[in-house]
């Protein structure tokens, strides 16, 4: 949290989570069974922990929201490795689905079909969202099959896709801090997130990684959907230029 806060300020940004409806820190750290909105604390990380770090910054009048998984040490359980891989793959499949004219509600089916096939479950209590000058706005991006009339994608739309995938059940409980959401059964969870911009023929991540600088993780190397850094689709994707 201290690093995220310091580096945001060093780049002329404000860390969006800080004081957002009373949230006490500058980023979210969700460890193991924590689904989302984990508050950074002084618990020492242990070998084999899996951690989602969710960072949003406000720069030049706009918010950019993203999250990434991290593995602590070397003792990663094979099931948790599969969980991270399945989460990444369903997420990238849903990113590739985005283009003008498609219904927002159909993103959820792309995600759920993949994770059910892989033996995992998708959280229904939390969702992606529209984003821009406002941190959270419409449309709601549901990560499961649904028929919600959330509109149709069009060039210029900005929103997040951020599936939260569980190794067992997807029911959640909120801690007394009123923020931290954990799985009821204690099963571990994984999540990835980008802020996306719909283009004339595809989509680009406004929070995308930087080729040649961002490390390539095992889930990016071993993905059966897209190998390497995902940088968008269509003519405006960086790899297309």
C-alpha positions as CSV (number, residue, x, y, z in Angstrom):
1,X,0.0,0.0,0.0
2,X,2.8,2.4,0.8
3,X,4.5,1.7,-2.5
4,X,1.2,2.1,-4.5
5,X,0.5,5.4,-2.7
6,X,4.1,6.8,-3.2
7,X,4.3,5.7,-6.9
8,X,0.8,7.1,-7.7
9,X,1.8,10.5,-6.3
10,X,5.2,10.4,-8.1
11,X,3.3,10.1,-11.4
12,X,1.0,13.0,-10.7
13,X,-2.0,10.7,-9.8
14,X,-4.3,10.4,-6.8
15,X,-4.9,6.8,-5.6
16,X,-8.7,6.5,-6.2
17,X,-9.5,4.0,-3.4
18,X,-8.1,6.2,-0.6
19,X,-11.1,7.6,1.3
20,X,-13.6,6.3,-1.3
21,X,-16.7,5.8,0.8
22,X,-14.3,5.6,3.8
23,X,-11.9,3.0,2.4
24,X,-8.7,3.5,4.5
25,X,-5.9,2.6,2.0
26,X,-4.6,3.4,-1.4
27,X,-5.0,0.0,-3.0
28,X,-6.7,-3.4,-2.3
29,X,-4.8,-6.5,-1.4
30,X,-6.9,-9.7,-1.5
31,X,-5.0,-12.8,-0.2
32,X,-6.0,-16.4,-0.7
33,X,-9.7,-16.7,0.2
34,X,-10.4,-12.9,0.0
35,X,-12.5,-12.3,-3.1
36,X,-12.0,-8.5,-3.3
37,X,-11.6,-5.2,-1.3
38,X,-9.0,-6.6,1.0
39,X,-7.5,-3.9,3.2
40,X,-3.7,-4.0,3.3
41,X,-2.5,-4.9,6.8
42,X,0.6,-6.2,8.6
43,X,0.0,-9.9,8.1
44,X,3.3,-11.4,6.8
45,X,2.9,-13.1,3.5
46,X,3.7,-16.8,3.4
47,X,5.1,-19.2,0.8
48,X,2.3,-20.4,-1.4
49,X,0.0,-17.4,-0.8
50,X,-1.8,-16.0,-3.9
51,X,-2.4,-12.3,-3.9
52,X,-4.5,-9.9,-6.0
53,X,-3.4,-6.3,-6.0
54,X,-6.1,-3.9,-7.2
55,X,-4.9,-0.4,-8.1
56,X,-6.9,2.5,-9.4
57,X,-5.5,6.0,-10.0
58,X,-7.1,9.3,-10.9
59,X,-5.1,11.3,-13.5
60,X,-6.1,14.3,-15.6
61,X,-9.8,13.9,-14.7
62,X,-10.2,10.1,-15.3
63,X,-9.9,6.9,-13.3
64,X,-7.9,3.8,-14.5
65,X,-8.7,0.6,-12.6
66,X,-6.7,-2.7,-12.9
67,X,-5.7,-5.7,-10.9
68,X,-3.1,-8.5,-11.2
69,X,-2.3,-11.8,-9.5
70,X,0.9,-12.5,-7.7
71,X,2.3,-15.7,-6.2
72,X,4.4,-15.6,-3.1
73,X,7.5,-17.8,-3.1
74,X,7.7,-21.2,-4.9
75,X,5.3,-23.5,-3.1
76,X,2.2,-22.9,-5.3
77,X,-0.4,-25.7,-5.0
78,X,-1.2,-27.3,-8.4
79,X,-4.9,-26.5,-7.8
80,X,-4.2,-22.9,-7.2
81,X,-2.0,-22.7,-10.3
82,X,-4.9,-24.1,-12.3
83,X,-7.3,-21.6,-10.6
84,X,-5.1,-18.6,-11.7
85,X,-4.7,-20.0,-15.2
86,X,-8.4,-20.6,-15.6
87,X,-9.2,-17.1,-14.3
88,X,-6.8,-15.5,-16.7
89,X,-8.0,-17.5,-19.7
90,X,-11.7,-16.8,-19.1
91,X,-10.8,-13.1,-18.6
92,X,-8.9,-12.9,-21.9
93,X,-11.7,-14.8,-23.7
94,X,-14.1,-12.1,-22.4
95,X,-11.7,-9.3,-23.5
96,X,-11.5,-10.7,-27.0
97,X,-15.3,-10.8,-27.1
98,X,-15.6,-7.0,-26.8
99,X,-16.4,-5.0,-29.9
100,X,-19.1,-2.5,-31.1
101,X,-22.6,-3.9,-31.4
102,X,-22.3,-6.7,-28.8
103,X,-24.4,-6.8,-25.7
104,X,-22.8,-6.2,-22.3
105,X,-24.9,-9.0,-20.8
106,X,-23.2,-11.6,-23.0
107,X,-19.7,-11.1,-21.4
108,X,-20.9,-13.1,-18.4
109,X,-21.7,-16.1,-20.5
110,X,-18.3,-16.2,-22.1
111,X,-16.7,-16.2,-18.6
112,X,-19.0,-18.7,-16.9
113,X,-18.9,-21.2,-19.8
114,X,-15.1,-21.3,-19.5
115,X,-14.8,-21.5,-15.7
116,X,-17.5,-24.2,-15.3
117,X,-15.6,-26.2,-17.9
118,X,-12.5,-25.8,-15.9
119,X,-14.2,-26.9,-12.6
120,X,-14.4,-23.5,-10.9
121,X,-17.1,-21.0,-10.0
122,X,-17.7,-17.3,-10.8
123,X,-18.7,-14.8,-8.0
124,X,-22.1,-13.2,-8.5
125,X,-22.0,-10.6,-5.7
126,X,-19.5,-8.3,-7.4
127,X,-19.2,-7.0,-10.9
128,X,-17.2,-4.9,-13.4
129,X,-18.4,-1.4,-14.1
130,X,-18.4,1.6,-16.3
131,X,-15.5,4.0,-15.5
132,X,-14.2,7.4,-16.6
133,X,-14.5,10.7,-14.8
134,X,-16.5,8.7,-12.2
135,X,-14.9,5.7,-10.5
136,X,-17.9,3.4,-10.7
137,X,-20.8,3.9,-13.0
138,X,-23.0,2.1,-15.5
139,X,-23.1,-0.4,-17.1
140,X,-22.7,-3.2,-14.6
141,X,-20.5,-6.0,-16.1
142,X,-21.8,-9.3,-14.7
143,X,-19.4,-12.2,-14.8
144,X,-22.0,-15.0,-15.1
145,X,-24.8,-15.8,-17.5
146,X,-27.6,-13.3,-17.3
147,X,-30.3,-11.4,-19.2
148,X,-29.8,-8.0,-17.7
149,X,-30.5,-5.2,-20.2
150,X,-27.2,-3.4,-19.7
151,X,-26.9,-2.0,-23.2
152,X,-24.7,-2.5,-26.2
153,X,-21.0,-1.7,-26.7
154,X,-20.1,1.3,-28.8
155,X,-16.9,3.1,-29.7
156,X,-15.7,5.3,-26.9
157,X,-17.3,3.3,-24.1
158,X,-15.0,2.6,-21.2
159,X,-15.5,-0.1,-18.6
160,X,-13.9,-2.9,-16.6
161,X,-14.0,-6.6,-16.8
162,X,-12.8,-8.2,-13.6
163,X,-14.0,-11.8,-13.0
164,X,-13.5,-13.2,-9.5
165,X,-13.2,-17.0,-9.8
166,X,-13.3,-19.5,-6.9
167,X,-11.8,-22.9,-6.4
168,X,-14.9,-24.1,-4.7
169,X,-18.2,-22.3,-3.9
170,X,-18.7,-18.6,-4.9
171,X,-20.8,-17.5,-1.9
172,X,-19.2,-14.6,0.0
173,X,-19.2,-13.1,3.5
174,X,-18.2,-9.6,4.4
175,X,-15.9,-9.0,7.3
176,X,-16.8,-6.6,10.2
177,X,-14.6,-3.9,8.5
178,X,-17.5,-3.6,6.0
179,X,-15.1,-4.0,3.0
180,X,-13.3,-7.3,3.0
181,X,-15.2,-10.0,1.1
182,X,-14.2,-13.6,1.6
183,X,-15.4,-17.0,0.4
184,X,-17.8,-18.7,2.9
185,X,-16.0,-22.0,2.5
186,X,-12.5,-20.7,2.7
187,X,-11.6,-21.7,-0.9
188,X,-9.1,-19.5,-2.7
189,X,-10.0,-17.0,-5.4
190,X,-8.2,-15.2,-8.3
191,X,-9.0,-12.1,-10.3
192,X,-7.7,-10.0,-13.2
193,X,-8.9,-6.6,-14.3
194,X,-8.3,-3.9,-17.0
195,X,-10.0,-0.6,-17.8
196,X,-11.0,-1.1,-21.5
197,X,-11.8,1.3,-24.3
198,X,-14.1,0.1,-27.1
199,X,-12.7,1.1,-30.5
200,X,-14.2,1.1,-34.0
201,X,-13.3,-2.6,-34.5
202,X,-12.3,-4.0,-31.2
203,X,-10.9,-3.0,-27.8
204,X,-7.7,-1.7,-26.1
205,X,-6.7,-1.8,-22.5
206,X,-6.1,1.7,-21.1
207,X,-4.4,-0.1,-18.1
208,X,-2.4,-2.4,-20.4
209,X,1.1,-3.8,-19.7
210,X,4.2,-2.3,-21.4
211,X,5.9,-4.6,-24.0
212,X,9.6,-5.0,-23.1
213,X,9.1,-3.7,-19.6
214,X,6.3,-5.7,-17.9
215,X,7.3,-9.2,-16.9
216,X,5.5,-12.1,-18.6
217,X,3.9,-14.4,-16.0
218,X,3.3,-18.1,-16.3
219,X,-0.4,-17.6,-17.0
220,X,0.4,-15.4,-20.0
221,X,3.0,-17.9,-21.3
222,X,0.8,-21.0,-20.8
223,X,-2.5,-19.5,-21.9
224,X,-4.5,-21.5,-24.5
225,X,-6.3,-18.2,-25.4
226,X,-3.5,-15.7,-26.0
227,X,0.2,-16.2,-25.2
228,X,2.2,-13.2,-24.1
229,X,1.0,-9.8,-23.1
230,X,-2.6,-9.1,-24.1
231,X,-2.7,-5.7,-25.7
232,X,-6.1,-5.5,-27.3
233,X,-7.8,-6.3,-30.6
234,X,-8.4,-4.4,-33.8
235,X,-6.4,-1.9,-35.7
236,X,-5.8,0.4,-32.7
237,X,-4.2,-2.4,-30.6
238,X,-0.5,-1.5,-30.0
239,X,0.7,-4.7,-31.6
240,X,-1.2,-3.8,-34.8
241,X,0.8,-0.6,-35.5
